[in-house]
Amino acid sequence: MHDMTALLVELGSVILGLGLIGRFAGRIGLSPIPLYLLAGLAFGHGGLLPLDASEEFTAVGAEIGVILLLLLLGLEYSASELVTSLKTQYPSGAVDFVLNATPGAVAGLLLGWGPVGAVALAGVTWISSSGVIAKVLTDLGRLGNRETPVILGVLVIEDLSMAVYLPLLTAMLAGVGLAGGSIALLIALGTVGFVLYLALRHGRLISRAVSSDNPEMLLLVVLGLTVLVAGVAQELQVSAAVGAFLVGIALSGEVAEGARKLLTPLRDLFAAVFFVFFGLSTDPAAIPPVLLPAALLAVITIFTKIATGWYAAHRAGIGSNGRWRAGGTLVARGEFSIVIAGLAVATEPRIGPIATAYVLILVVAGPLTARWTQPIAAKILARRGRTPAATASATTVPVAATTVPVAAEAGAGAAPSAAEAGAAPSAAATSGADAAARPASLAHEEITASAE
């Protein structure tokens, strides 16, 4: 009885504290993710007041949080949108991977973590935070900018790559060897291809089988199916998160929209629990020694992300100002960097502190680089006597008008601005597509105005 009382008191205090933290973060215009991590550090092992009674429940809640994060991410995309993005944005995705995964991999090897730690840290530095980016695009009023579809395209490639990367990482963490890892990768690729085929050819039938006019039944069926598939995927060494992501892709239309509305509050709650749990499992005393390498890695990957966005926008024919805005917007890391670190921390505990410090730095720096990269670049170029081109070259490739919504905002959506950040994607993609279809004469006016 005493244990149950302590559990309820601790759990209620944690959830109430998360709500207050989210409200505070929303008022100051900051993603709540760094505050959730700090709260976990404060009340974890080695913190101010360890939460022992609720630790087991929090661990289960964190697993559910990861599953819901990836499910809602999959629900944001249709199979046709994913295929379109793959066809149009794969060169930018390849550049993104090389420029941003390489620093993490090199750092992991230099720190003596071996191949597994290097692959895990490469994922941490590679994936941008689609949640933070969605909110930044909304707050800065850039949903209609011509570079916005390019930003969304890069994010889609990153999110889809998780379906291949996570099974590979999971196999390496399990120590299954090269043969086992190859089998896990083949299973993941085959599963992704099979699900995309089913979603493209028979998506309506799948959605109809899951559909229900009763919200309660729809919630239970979708949630139960997702957890079941996640468990089977985990048993097959494919990763529970990828299983949840594939369930989201397989659902479409009104079913996906209804499930998204029902599951978003649950996602926000359990995602917040996940970030707190990650902080709980990290010893605060281990962070100061890694602050310098984390800051150095953050600085390097700020520039590599800016280069990624610049290249992707340049390839799409966006003018100079839009290229710098695209690069600065992609800098933020967040929810999925922590998910990757959370998977690896049991095998390589040293990744926890550096990943926490790294994400804390970039989730705060991301909105700042989104706002100031283009003005600073313009001033530097002006001093060198070069005027940034305001318009796209008529010979370059036009902007890909893919109506791809940005990924679910995960922990960033736990703040009161969740609806705003979650609604931003569709508008961004639609407005971006409209902008891409405008004549070149209007493109000049739009880019010039949005550069203010």
N, C-alpha and C positions, 0 to 999 in steps of 0.2 A: 504493500500500500504506500509505504514511504517512497519507494522507487517510482511508482506511478505519479505521485504528487510532484516529486522533483522533476520528472520528465515533462509534465504538463507546464510547470512553472518555467522551466528553461525554454521549452519550445514556444510557449506563448511570448516570452520575453524576446526571443530571437525574431519571431515573425513581426511583433510590434516594432522592434528596433529596425528591421528591414523597411517597414512601411515609413517610418519617420526619416530614415536615411534617404529613401527614394524621393520623398517629398522635398527634402532639403536639396538634394542633387538637382531636381527639376527647377527649383527656384533660382539656383545659381547658374543654370544652363549647362550642367556637367552630367556626363554619363554616370550612373550610380555604380558601375562595375568597380572602379578603384575604391570606392567607399565600402562596398561589400567585402572586398579583399582585405581592407584595413580592419573591418569589424571582425572578420575571421581571425586575423593575426592577433587582435587584442584579446580574444576569448579562446584561443586554441592552446595547444601545449606550449608552455613557456610564456604565455600571455598573461594579462592582468588577472583574469578570472576564468580558468578552464571550465568548459561545459562538459562534464563527464556523463551525466545521466542521459542526455539527448544525443550523444555522439553516434550511437548505432542507428538511431532513426534518421539523423542527418545524413549519414552515409548512404542509406537507401534512398532518401529524398534527392541526394545529389545524382545518383544513377538515373532516377526518373527524370531529373532536370536535363541531363544530357540527351536522353531519348526524346523528350518533348522538344528540345532545341532543334534537333535534326528532323523530327517529324514536321514541325511548322515550317522549317526551311524547305523541305520537299513540297509541302502544300502550296508554297508561293510560286512554284514553277510548274508548267505543263511540259510534257515530253517534247512537244513540237518546239517550244521556246528553247529548251535545252539543246536540241539538235541544231536549231538555227544559230544559237550562240556559238556552238562548237565550230560550225562552218565558217563563221565570220570573224571570230575573235581568237582562234587557236594560236596564231603567231604571237599575239599580245600575251596570251596565257603562258606560252613557252618562255618569253622574255621575262615575264613576272616571276616564274619559277626559278630561272637561272639567277636573276639578279638578287632575289630576296631569300631563297632557300640556301644559297651558297654561303652567305655570311654566317648563318646559324650553324651549318654543317662544319665549317672551318673552325668556328669558335668551340663547338663541342669537341672536336679532335684536339685542339690546342689545350683545352681544359682537361684532357686525359679521360674523357668519358667513353671512348671507344665508338664503334660504328652505330650501335643502338642509340646511345645518347646523342650522337651527331645527327642522326636521322630525325629524332624527336625534336631537337632544338631547331633544326631546319624548318620543320613544320610550324613551330612557334613563330619564327621570324617571317614566314612566307605568307600566311593567311591574314588578310585585312579583316577588320570588324565591320561587317555589313550593317549591324545595328547602329553603331556610332555614326557611320557614314550616312545612313538614312536620315538620322536626326540632323546632322550637319547640313545636308543638302536642303532640308526643310527650313532650318533656322536661317540659312544664308539666302533663301529665296532663289535657289539655282535649279529648281525642278524643270524649268523650261529651257535651260541652257543647252547648247548643241553638244557639249562634252559629256552631259549626263548619261546618255545611252552608252557611251564608251565606258564610263566608270561602272555602270551596271553590268556590261558585258564581261569586264575583267572579274567582277565579283562572282558572276555566274560560273565562269571557268574555274575559279578557285573553289567554289562550293561543290561543283561536280567532281573536281579532282579529289575531294575528301573521300569519295566513294572508292577510290583506288588507293589513296595514301593510307587511310586508317587501317584497312585490312593488312597492308604490308607492314605497317608499324606494329600492329597487334601480333602478327606472326613473329616479328623480330623480338618483341618483348617476351613472347612465350618461349623463345629459344628453340624454335622448331628447325632451324638450319636453313640452308639455301634451298633444298628440295621442298621442304615444308612451306617456306615463304613463297616459292614459285607456285606451288599448288594453291595457296591461299589467294595469291594475286590472280591466278587464272579463274578461280571460283568467283572472286569479286568482279572481274571483268565480264565473265559470262553472266553473272546475276544481274549486273547493271544493264548489259545489252538485252537480256531477256525481259527485264522489267520495262525498259524503254520500248521494246517491241510490243509488249502487251498493252502499255499505256497508249501507244500510237494507234494500234489496230483495234484494241478491245477496251479502251479506257471507259467508254460509256457503259459497257456491260459490267465492268468491275465497280464503277461508281453506283450503278443501279442496284447491284447486289448489296452494297453497304448502306445505301440511302435509306432514310426513314424520316417521316414527317414529325416524329416525336423527338425533340432535342435530347431527351434523356437517353433514348435508345441509340441515337446516332453517336452520342458521346461514349457510351459504354462499348459499342461495337468497334469504333475507330480506336479508342484507347486500348481495349483488350487485344485487338488485332495487332496493334503496333508493339505492345509489350511482348506478345507471343512471338512475333517475327524477330524482334530484337533478341529474345532469348535464344531462338534457333540460330540466328546469325552469330551470336557469341559462341555457341557450341561449335559452329563450323569454322571458328577462328576468323570470321569476316568482320567482326565488331558489331556490337549492339547498335551503336549510333548509325552505322551505314544501313542496317536493317530498317531502322525507323525512317531514315531518309528515303529509302526506296518505297516504303509504304506511302509516304507523302506524295511522291512522284506518280504513283499508280492511280491516285484519286484525282479527280478533276471536276470542273463545272460547279454546280450548286452544292454537291457533296463536299468538295474541298472548301468552298466558301463557308458553308455551315460549320464544318469541323474546325476551321480556323477561328471562327468567332467563339465557339464553345471552348476551345482548348487554349486560346491565348492567355486568359487569366491564370490557368493552371501552369502554363509554360513560364509565365513571369514569376509566379511564386516559387516553383521548383528550380528555375534557373538561378534565382537569387540565393536559394539554399545551396545550390551547387557552388557558387562563387564563395559563399561563406565557408562551406566545407573545405574548399581548397585552401583558404586562408587558415582554417583550423588545423589542417594537416601540415602547415609550414611553420617552422620554428622562427619567430621574429629575430632571434639572435643570429640566425644564419643569413639574414639579408644584408646587413652592413658590409660584410666582407666581399659580397658580390655586386655591390652598387656600382663600382667603377667599371667592371666588364659589362654589366647590364647597360650602363649609360653609353659606353663606347659602342656596343652593339646597336643600341637605339639610334645613335647619331648616324652610324653607317647605313642602317636600313631606312632611315628617313630619306636619305639621298637616293637610295636604290628604288624606293617606292615612287618618289617623285620622278625619277628617270623612267620607271615603268609607265606611269600615267602619261608622261610627255610623249613617249613612243607610241602608246596606244592611240592617243588623240591625234598625233601627227599622221599616223597611218590612216586614220579616218578622215583626214583632210581638215581638221580643226585648226584655227588660227593660233598664233603664239600665246595669246592671253589664255585661251581655253586649254591649251596644253599644260600650262603651269598650274591652272586651277585643278585640272584632272589629277595631276601628280600630287599636289598638296592634299587633295581630298582623300586619296587612298592610303595615307600614312597610318591612320589609327589601327591598332591591334586591340583585340578584346576577347570576346567569348570563346572563339574556337582555338585561340592560342592557349587559353587556360584548359580547354577540353583536351587538347593534345598533351599538354604538360601533365594533366591529371591522369591520363592513361600511362604515362611513362614514369611517374614519380615512384611507383612501387618498385620498379626495377632500377631506376637511377634517381635516388632521392635528391641528389644535388641539383636536379633541374628545377625543383619546386621554387626555391628562393630566387634564382636568377630569372625564371619565367614570371614570377610575381612582380619583381622589381621592373622588369622589362615592360610588362603590360601596364603597370602603374604609370610609367614614364610616357608611353606612347598613347594611352587612352586619354591622357591630359594634353599631350602635344598635338594629337590629331586635329582637333577643332582649330587650334592655332595655326597649324600649317595650311589647313584648308582656307583660312581667311587671309593669310599674309604671304603665302608663297608667290602668288602672281604679282602683287604690288612690289615686293622686294626684288623679284626677278626683273620687272620693268625698270626699276630705278638703276639696277646694276647695268642692264643693257643700255640704258640712256646715257650713263656715264661713259660707257665705252663707245658711244656714238652710233649705237645700233637701235633702230626703232622696231619694236615687235610688230610683226605682221598681224593686222587685225582681221584679215580675211583668209579663208582657205584657198589654196591654189585650185584653179579649175581643173587641173589635171590629176589631182589626188583622188583617192578613193572616197566616195561619199560616206557619210555617217551611217552605220548600220542601224536601220530603223526597227530594231527588235523591241517589242513591247514586253520586256522582261522585267518583272518586279524585283526590287532589291530583296535580299534575304531577310528573314525574320530577325527582328532586332534583339532577340534574346534578352540578356540581362539589361541592356540599355533601355528596353521597353518597360522595365519595372517602375520607372519614374512616371509621374503623372502625364508626361508627354508621350506615353506609349502609343496611344491611338494616333497621335500626330506622326510619330516616327513610322508606325506600321502602315499608315495610309499613304505615306509619302511615295513608296516604290511605284505603285501603279500609275500615280500621277506623273511621276518622273519619267517613266518609260513612255507614257502616252504623249506627254508634252515634248519629250526628246524626239519622238518619232515625227511629231508634227513639225518640229523645228528642222529636222533633217530634210523634210519635203519642201521647205520654203525655197524660193529663188535665192540666188547668190546675193542679189542686192539687199534682200532683207536680212540675210545671214550677217552681212557686214554691220548693219545697225544693231542686231541682237548681240553680237559678240562685243561690240564697242560699249553698249549699254551695260551689259552684265559684268564688264571689267571694272566698273566704277567701284 
